[in-house]
């Protein structure tokens, strides 16, 4: 008897031909085999992603700080030089936390999860931190902005409570487009505008607000101890307001001292919540009535609220901290719409007065008159 012929080759790619008994004929069994091979490949990929460093920065919700709370028995926002009153509820400033792959040793797998998470962003490291020299400059600017925002917040809060803050209005810069070029120079101190004394920064802003762009203004200034007047035409700020084209460095004479017990935050975006905390603490009224409010926004000495970055992440951070309400700069509304987490009511504000009215309305339970961000 002759020997049995050898079995035909095993075909696993579906190209045709038969299979031996070693590869089941049942299509379901074949599917299981393919899935097993695919699963092995996925496991190898996951293992690689878990150890491969990634040169990306991942931003996400950072910690929040209740500006009405205490840190080890010391008020987070401490006021000296004026009576303060107990405040209920919470006024939380919100932050964004940014981690970098080169120092935090996270992996490409974490990057992919960050891309898929609506509460986070993922960008190349250099887009956030730049070169080492640029990063050092950024950190210095962020620290300075943090300090400046506290001063602006204090001035805005006092002015909003009808407590004027005297200031020496020194010219820091004359921009090239200004028609005051050659007339005013850095170091000049402005004391009057169109014949009206301007002893405060807000007084200067109020007088300028009545000027039509293109109209002349007369500035009274002091240089080397001598008073003088100059007249020049104003510029248009692009939204119908008049500009002198001057950078003003106001030397404020603050009647109170405000200190903040936070050393891990930088940038100017906490200004609004600082101002609200100061106003709440300086007034006898219980504005919040235990309401939990978070928010963000820059604040200038005139009380205008400015846009910030990372608002979607800050709203998620507010929810994580238990806030029910969120105050957002009106200029950020485009990023707010469609990104509001469940359980959070968001109201837009343009000025500190808007924000203060908002916390009073929230505390009273009557928010019908507050402005919400809407789709364009």
C-alpha positions in Angstrom: 0.0 0.0 0.0 1.4 3.4 -0.9 1.7 6.2 1.7 -1.0 8.7 2.0 -0.3 12.0 0.2 0.7 15.0 2.4 -2.1 17.4 3.5 -2.7 20.5 1.5 -1.3 23.8 2.8 -3.2 25.8 5.4 -4.9 29.0 4.0 -5.8 31.7 6.4 -6.2 34.7 4.1 -9.5 33.7 2.3 -7.7 33.3 -1.0 -9.5 30.0 -1.8 -8.7 26.2 -1.3 -9.6 23.9 1.5 -8.3 23.6 5.0 -7.0 20.8 7.1 -8.7 19.6 10.2 -6.3 21.8 12.2 -8.3 24.9 11.1 -12.0 24.4 11.8 -14.4 24.7 9.0 -17.0 26.5 11.1 -17.1 30.2 10.0 -17.7 31.2 13.6 -14.6 29.4 14.7 -12.6 31.2 12.0 -14.0 34.5 13.3 -12.8 33.6 16.8 -9.4 32.8 15.5 -9.1 36.2 13.6 -10.4 38.1 16.7 -7.8 36.4 18.8 -5.0 37.5 16.4 -6.5 41.0 16.3 -6.7 41.1 20.1 -3.1 40.1 20.4 -2.1 43.0 18.0 -4.2 45.4 20.1 -2.6 44.2 23.3 0.9 44.9 21.8 -0.2 48.4 20.7 -1.6 49.2 24.1 1.6 48.0 25.7 3.6 50.3 23.4 1.4 53.3 24.1 1.8 52.7 27.8 5.5 53.2 27.7 6.2 55.5 24.8 6.8 59.1 26.0 4.8 61.8 24.1 6.1 65.4 23.5 2.6 66.9 24.0 1.0 69.2 26.6 -2.3 68.2 28.0 -4.6 70.8 29.5 -7.5 70.0 31.8 -9.6 71.3 34.6 -7.4 72.6 37.4 -8.1 73.2 41.1 -10.7 75.8 42.1 -10.3 78.1 45.1 -13.2 79.6 47.1 -12.2 83.2 47.6 -14.5 83.5 50.6 -12.9 80.5 52.4 -9.9 80.2 54.8 -6.6 78.5 54.6 -5.4 77.2 58.0 -7.5 79.8 59.7 -6.4 82.7 57.5 -8.8 84.1 54.9 -7.8 83.2 51.4 -8.5 86.9 50.5 -7.5 88.9 53.6 -8.4 92.6 53.9 -6.8 95.0 56.3 -7.7 98.7 56.8 -11.5 98.4 56.6 -14.2 96.5 58.4 -15.2 93.2 56.9 -18.4 91.2 57.3 -19.1 87.4 57.2 -20.0 86.0 53.8 -21.9 82.8 53.1 -21.8 80.7 50.0 -18.8 80.2 47.6 -17.1 82.4 45.0 -14.7 80.0 43.3 -11.9 81.1 41.0 -11.2 78.4 38.4 -8.0 77.3 36.8 -6.6 75.2 34.0 -3.9 72.6 34.8 -1.4 71.9 32.1 0.9 68.8 32.1 3.8 68.3 29.7 5.1 65.0 28.4 8.8 65.9 28.8 8.5 66.4 32.5 5.4 64.5 33.6 6.4 61.3 31.7 2.9 60.6 30.5 2.4 58.4 27.5 0.9 58.5 24.0 -2.0 56.5 25.4 -2.7 59.4 27.8 -2.5 61.8 24.8 -5.1 59.8 22.9 -7.4 59.8 25.9 -6.9 63.6 26.2 -7.9 64.0 22.5 -11.1 62.1 23.2 -12.1 64.1 26.3 -14.1 67.2 25.8 -12.8 68.6 29.0 -9.2 68.6 27.9 -7.0 69.8 25.1 -3.8 68.3 23.6 -1.3 70.3 21.7 2.4 70.0 21.0 4.5 71.2 24.0 6.0 74.1 22.1 2.6 75.7 21.4 2.2 76.2 25.2 5.7 76.5 26.6 7.7 77.6 23.6 11.5 77.4 23.8 13.2 77.3 27.2 13.9 81.1 26.9 10.3 81.8 25.9 9.0 79.7 28.8 11.0 81.6 31.3 9.6 84.9 29.9 6.1 83.5 30.0 6.4 82.4 33.6 7.7 85.8 34.6 4.9 87.5 32.8 2.3 85.2 34.3 3.6 85.9 37.8 3.5 89.6 37.2 0.0 89.4 35.7 -1.1 87.6 38.8 0.1 90.4 41.0 -1.3 93.2 38.8 -4.7 91.5 38.6 -5.0 91.6 42.4 -4.3 95.4 42.4 -6.8 95.9 39.6 -9.4 93.8 41.3 -9.0 95.8 44.5 -9.3 99.1 42.7 -12.3 97.9 40.6 -14.1 96.6 43.7 -13.6 99.8 45.7 -14.7 102.0 42.8 -17.8 99.8 42.2 -18.7 100.4 45.9 -18.4 104.2 45.3 -15.1 104.4 47.2 -12.8 106.3 44.8 -9.1 105.3 44.7 -6.7 108.2 44.1 -4.1 107.6 41.4 -1.1 109.4 39.8 -1.8 109.0 36.1 1.7 108.7 34.6 2.2 108.4 30.8 4.1 105.1 30.3 4.0 105.1 26.4 2.9 107.1 23.5 1.9 104.7 20.7 3.2 105.5 17.2 -0.3 106.1 15.8 -1.2 108.6 18.6 -1.6 112.2 17.6 0.0 113.1 20.9 3.3 112.0 19.5 5.8 114.8 20.1 3.5 116.5 22.6 3.5 114.1 25.5 6.2 111.8 26.6 6.7 109.0 29.1 6.9 110.3 32.6 4.4 113.1 32.1 1.6 113.0 34.7 -2.0 113.8 33.5 -4.0 115.9 36.0 -6.9 117.1 33.9 -8.7 116.3 30.7 -10.8 119.0 28.8 -10.6 121.1 31.9 -11.9 118.4 34.3 -9.7 117.2 37.1 -8.9 113.5 36.9 -7.7 112.4 40.4 -8.6 108.8 39.7 -8.2 106.4 36.8 -12.0 105.9 36.6 -12.4 109.7 36.4 -10.1 109.8 33.4 -12.1 106.9 31.7 -15.4 108.7 32.5 -14.3 112.0 30.8 -12.9 110.1 27.8 -16.1 108.1 27.4 -17.9 111.4 26.6 -15.6 112.2 23.7 -16.4 111.3 20.1 -13.6 109.6 18.2 -11.7 112.1 16.1 -12.6 115.0 18.3 -9.8 117.0 20.0 -9.0 116.7 23.7 -6.9 119.0 25.8 -4.7 117.3 28.3 -3.2 119.1 31.3 -0.1 117.4 32.5 2.9 117.9 34.8 6.5 117.6 33.6 9.4 118.4 35.8 7.1 120.2 38.2 5.6 122.5 35.6 1.9 122.3 34.4 1.2 122.6 30.7 -1.6 121.9 28.2 -1.6 120.1 24.9 -4.5 119.6 22.4 -4.7 116.8 19.9 -7.3 114.6 18.1 -8.4 111.3 19.5 -8.4 107.9 17.7 -11.2 105.3 17.2 -10.9 102.2 19.4 -12.8 100.2 16.7 -16.0 100.0 18.6 -17.0 103.7 18.7 -14.9 104.8 21.7 -12.3 107.5 21.7 -8.6 106.7 22.4 -5.7 109.1 23.2 -3.2 106.5 22.1 -1.4 106.6 25.5 -0.3 103.9 27.8 -1.2 105.0 31.3 0.6 103.6 34.4 -1.7 104.5 37.3 0.1 104.7 40.7 -2.9 103.8 42.9 -3.1 105.0 46.5 -5.0 102.1 47.9 -6.9 102.8 51.2 -6.9 99.1 52.1 -4.4 96.3 51.9 -5.5 93.0 50.3 -3.4 89.9 50.4 -4.2 86.5 48.7 -3.1 83.2 50.2 -2.4 81.4 46.9 1.0 80.9 45.5 0.3 78.2 42.9 -1.7 80.2 40.3 -0.5 82.6 37.6 -2.0 84.9 35.1 -4.8 87.6 35.2 -7.9 85.4 34.8 -8.8 85.3 38.6 -9.4 89.1 38.7 -13.2 89.0 38.5 -13.6 86.5 41.4 -11.1 88.5 43.5 -13.2 91.7 43.0 -16.4 89.9 43.9 -14.9 88.5 47.0 -13.7 92.0 48.1 -17.1 93.5 47.5 -18.9 90.7 49.3 -16.6 91.0 52.3 -16.8 94.8 52.5 -20.6 94.9 52.5 -23.0 93.8 55.3 -25.4 92.2 52.8 -25.4 88.5 52.4 -25.3 88.6 48.6 -25.0 84.8 48.0 -27.2 83.4 50.7 -25.2 80.1 50.5 -25.2 79.8 46.7 -22.2 78.2 45.2 -20.8 80.3 42.3 -17.7 79.9 40.2 -16.3 82.0 37.5 -13.4 83.5 35.6 -12.4 86.7 33.8 -9.8 89.4 33.8 -10.7 92.7 35.4 -9.2 96.1 34.8 -9.2 99.1 37.1 -12.3 100.5 35.3 -14.3 97.3 36.1 -14.4 95.9 32.6 -14.4 92.0 32.4 -12.1 90.5 29.8 -11.9 87.2 28.0 -9.7 84.3 29.2 -8.5 81.0 27.8 -9.6 77.5 28.6 -13.2 78.3 29.7 -14.6 74.9 28.7 -12.1 73.2 31.1 -12.9 75.8 33.8 -16.6 75.1 33.6 -15.9 71.4 34.1 -13.6 72.2 37.0 -16.5 74.2 38.5 -18.9 71.3 38.3 -16.2 69.0 39.8 -16.0 71.4 42.8 -19.8 71.4 43.3 -20.6 74.8 41.9 -24.1 75.4 40.6 -23.6 78.7 38.8 -20.8 80.1 36.6 -20.0 83.7 35.6 -18.3 83.9 32.1 -16.9 86.9 30.3 -19.3 87.9 27.5 -16.4 87.8 25.0 -16.1 84.1 25.8 -19.6 83.2 24.9 -18.6 81.6 21.6 -16.7 79.0 23.5 -19.4 78.6 26.2 -22.2 77.7 23.8 -22.3 73.9 23.3 -19.8 73.2 26.0 -21.7 73.8 29.2 -21.6 70.7 31.5 -24.8 69.3 32.9 -26.0 70.8 36.1 -24.3 74.2 35.6 -26.1 77.5 34.9 -23.8 80.0 33.1 -24.4 83.7 32.9 -22.4 86.2 30.8 -21.0 89.4 32.3 -19.3 92.4 30.7 -18.5 94.5 33.8 -18.0 94.0 37.5 -21.3 95.7 38.1 -22.9 93.0 35.9 -21.2 90.3 38.0 -22.1 91.8 41.3 -25.8 92.1 40.2 -25.6 88.5 39.1 -24.5 87.1 42.5 -27.2 89.1 44.2 -29.8 87.7 41.8 -28.5 84.2 42.3 -28.6 84.6 46.1 -32.2 85.8 45.9 -33.2 82.9 43.6 -34.4 85.3 40.9 -32.1 84.9 37.9 -34.7 85.6 35.1 -33.0 88.9 34.3 -29.5 87.6 33.9 -27.9 87.2 30.5 -27.0 83.7 29.2 -24.6 83.0 26.4 -26.5 82.2 23.2 -25.6 80.8 19.8 -24.6 83.4 17.3 
